[in-house]
Amino acid sequence: MGTVVNAIGVILGGLIGLLIRRGLPEKVEQTAMKLLGLSVLIIGLNGVITAMITVGSDGKLSSSGSLLLIASIVIGGVLGECWDLDGKLVRGGKWIEQKFGKEGFAKGFINASLVFCVGAMAIVGSLADGLSGDSSILFIKTMLDFICSVILGSTLGFGVIFSFIPVVLYQGAITLFAGVLSPLISDSLLGSICMVGYTIVLCIGINFLEFTTIRTANLLPALLVPVIYEIMKPLLHAIAAGFSAF
């Protein structure tokens, strides 16, 4: 139920954003795009810092995960480039643009999908919905996504509406398999996934500000690196212990 409501919120927000966009002068639209980029960059940066920095019992700040973050982004980015994920998504979006005559579909769809699917609320909310039927976290996420989709729809256009599809597939899969996934997703793994995910969101903000162009969809395999690391962690610790004993 939570994922269905979330998808409806994205669709309604995107439609309202399209209606607003029709009345925006080009100058205002460009300014809104820059401000959106700044906002997304801050959200991504805040998410990364929150995932990496913890406060100890003595009140001191400590950071962790920097090496895992670097490894995830580099390995994931290289794999994404080899598989050309961004290119495939853009070509699919261009095909839809030609079919429906909606320019900019690919940009809106890809960026909105990444923003809506990345983050702890999508994972934790879907797990709670599947395990206990508690949709409250996803309802809160729906309100946030609704506001975000209005802004994204007013700046990026038609493709934002169709980002409800990956939201349904991603969150729906987690909800359906919650019983299997819940014991496997520890707090540390969730934190690592969010750390990498918000780094990708940060890259989206950089793209909006037009400092450079980062093919963000090619970074998606980076989200799998923390999962693989968590699975291999006991083996890596055993190898490290063997070397120290030697």
RANORQUI-V187407 format. One line per field, one symbol per residue. phi: phi as a letter, one per 20 degrees, with the letter a starting at -180 (. if undefined). psi: psi as a letter, one per 40 degrees, with the letter a starting at -180 (. if undefined). burial: b if it has 16 or more other C-alpha atoms within 10 Angstrom, else e. A space follows every 50 residues. Layout:
phi = ???
psi = ???
burial = ???
This chain:
phi = .ffffgffffffffffffffffeefgffffffffffgfffffffffffff fedcdffeneecdbnfffffffffffffffffelffffffffffffgffd mdfnggffffffffffeepfffffffffffecmeefffffffffffffff ffffddngffgfffffffffffffffdgfefgfeefffffffffgfffff fgfffffffmfbddffffegfffefgfffffeggffffffffffff
psi = ddddddddddddddddddddddehiddddddddddddddddddddddddd ddhihideeiiiiiedddddddddddddddddefddddddddddddddde fgieddddddddddddehiddddddddddddeeheddddddddddddddd dddedeaddddeedddddddddddddfdddddddgidddddddddddddd ddddddddefdihhgddeededdddddddddeddddddddddddd.
burial = ebbbbbbbbbbbbbbbbbeebeeeeeeebeebbbebbbebbebbbebbee bbeeeeeeeeeeeebeebbeebbebbbbbbbeebbbeebbeebbebbeee eebbbbbbbbbbbbbbbbbbbbbbbbbbbbeeebbebbbebbbebbbbbb bbbbbbbbbbbbbbebbbebbbebbeebeeebeebeeebbbbbbbbbbbb bbbbbbbbbeeeeebbbbbbbbbebbbebbeeeeeeeeeeeeeeee
